[in-house]
Amino acid sequence: MLGFLLRLLPFWVREPLLIVLGSVLGVRLMYLAVHDQHLAAAGLGTVFLVFTAIRVYVVIHALRERRNPRTAASADGPGELPAHPAPQVHPQGGPVAQAQPAAAAAPHPAPKPPKKDHNAWGQAIAAVALFGVLGAVLWLGPNFMPADDDVVAQPVSCSEDAHEKLPKAFQHTPRPVTGDQLCKALNRPDLAQLLGTPGEKATTTSSSNNTAALTGGKIAEPEAEVGFDTYTVHVSATYDHMSTDQYVKLMKYGNEQDIKTLKVLGRPAVLFSDHTMKIEINLGSSGSGGPVQQGPLARTLAVALDRHDRGGYCEISVWSTSGALPTDSALLDIAEKVLPKIPERTAR
């Protein structure tokens, strides 16, 4: 279709158009080839530039033809007048009458003036100006248009399953929070700013209504997670009967590092660092997984579920695949936003 439309255009519009498009695309592709070191772009750019050089040669040749037209001499063109034959003499001495032509030769018609051609220079300049503007728009347009990520990327929301049946541990726990409620409390519009990465948007969210490990399903432990490009934030609430003081003593026997006790919103709390666990699952025919490996280091803030430290705690952990960690103040700011959404534990 494009080739058909180009063939309908006059020569002095079509050729400048091809020259402008070929030069713009060729230069753009060569720039990308040098900037991104892309061989395919270099090859395509060379093809466009060679094509443009051929079209330039064709236009120059046509201009030379217009300046020096080749006029072939016509076979019927004016020549020398034929000489009159000498009068013939009769043998008896009298002149012989000359035969007269039946009709005098008609004079050659005057050559018609050449048809006035369209202004080739005007067409060429107009085409170059028009498609030069189009080429500039194609070249500079991406610099003024918003990036696709800014237009398409939207913060993800927490999935809500109102029909999910909660484990029995939640039924025996006074005022427990669910995983969906934790997700909504954590997935705040200002969470990225609290982490020190303003401008990022949440890419993943998840939540679950689990029970604590090694408790036989008797301890409710809902959890939620929000992932960004830089950090991943995980929050959980464990409804056991372990106080924060007991929790700190237990951590000293483990591999936790940088243990620091403090208070958050008047509740006992502790900051510590520990490595996450990395599990690889093989989705092949056997469906077996690899050994549990050590993941990146995480910074965790554990806060008691009530001011009197009657047992149970909320943990907020942050980690990144690069190993970088936010400041402790970021964890404290997140805790001050999330904890009011979790009902305090009542007396047993």
Rosetta blueprint (number, residue, H / E / L):
1 M L
2 L H
3 G H
4 F H
5 L H
6 L H
7 R H
8 L H
9 L L
10 P L
11 F H
12 W H
13 V H
14 R H
15 E H
16 P H
17 L H
18 L H
19 I H
20 V H
21 L H
22 G H
23 S H
24 V H
25 L H
26 G H
27 V H
28 R H
29 L H
30 M H
31 Y H
32 L H
33 A H
34 V H
35 H H
36 D H
37 Q L
38 H L
39 L H
40 A H
41 A H
42 A H
43 G H
44 L H
45 G H
46 T H
47 V H
48 F H
49 L H
50 V H
51 F H
52 T H
53 A H
54 I H
55 R H
56 V H
57 Y H
58 V H
59 V H
60 I H
61 H H
62 A H
63 L H
64 R H
65 E H
66 R H
67 R H
68 N L
69 P L
70 R L
71 T L
72 A L
73 A L
74 S L
75 A L
76 D L
77 G L
78 P L
79 G L
80 E L
81 L L
82 P L
83 A L
84 H L
85 P L
86 A L
87 P L
88 Q L
89 V E
90 H L
91 P L
92 Q L
93 G L
94 G L
95 P E
96 V L
97 A L
98 Q L
99 A L
100 Q L
101 P L
102 A L
103 A L
104 A L
105 A L
106 A L
107 P L
108 H L
109 P L
110 A L
111 P L
112 K L
113 P L
114 P L
115 K L
116 K L
117 D L
118 H L
119 N L
120 A H
121 W H
122 G H
123 Q H
124 A H
125 I H
126 A H
127 A H
128 V H
129 A H
130 L H
131 F H
132 G H
133 V H
134 L H
135 G H
136 A H
137 V H
138 L H
139 W H
140 L H
141 G H
142 P H
143 N H
144 F H
145 M L
146 P L
147 A L
148 D H
149 D H
150 D H
151 V H
152 V H
153 A L
154 Q L
155 P L
156 V L
157 S L
158 C L
159 S L
160 E L
161 D L
162 A L
163 H L
164 E L
165 K L
166 L L
167 P L
168 K H
169 A H
170 F H
171 Q H
172 H L
173 T L
174 P L
175 R L
176 P L
177 V L
178 T L
179 G H
180 D H
181 Q H
182 L H
183 C H
184 K H
185 A H
186 L H
187 N L
188 R L
189 P L
190 D L
191 L H
192 A H
193 Q H
194 L H
195 L L
196 G L
197 T L
198 P L
199 G L
200 E L
201 K L
202 A L
203 T L
204 T E
205 T E
206 S E
207 S E
208 S E
209 N E
210 N E
211 T E
212 A L
213 A L
214 L L
215 T L
216 G L
217 G L
218 K L
219 I L
220 A E
221 E E
222 P E
223 E E
224 A E
225 E E
226 V E
227 G E
228 F L
229 D L
230 T L
231 Y L
232 T E
233 V E
234 H E
235 V E
236 S E
237 A E
238 T E
239 Y L
240 D L
241 H L
242 M L
243 S L
244 T H
245 D H
246 Q H
247 Y H
248 V H
249 K H
250 L H
251 M H
252 K L
253 Y L
254 G L
255 N L
256 E L
257 Q E
258 D E
259 I E
260 K E
261 T E
262 L E
263 K E
264 V E
265 L L
266 G L
267 R E
268 P E
269 A E
270 V E
271 L E
272 F E
273 S E
274 D E
275 H E
276 T E
277 M E
278 K E
279 I L
280 E L
281 I E
282 N L
283 L L
284 G L
285 S L
286 S L
287 G L
288 S L
289 G E
290 G L
291 P L
292 V L
293 Q E
294 Q E
295 G E
296 P E
297 L E
298 A E
299 R E
300 T E
301 L E
302 A E
303 V E
304 A E
305 L L
306 D L
307 R L
308 H L
309 D L
310 R L
311 G L
312 G L
313 Y E
314 C E
315 E E
316 I E
317 S E
318 V E
319 W E
320 S L
321 T L
322 S L
323 G L
324 A L
325 L L
326 P L
327 T L
328 D H
329 S H
330 A H
331 L H
332 L H
333 D H
334 I H
335 A H
336 E H
337 K H
338 V H
339 L H
340 P H
341 K H
342 I L
343 P L
344 E L
345 R L
346 T L
347 A L
348 R L
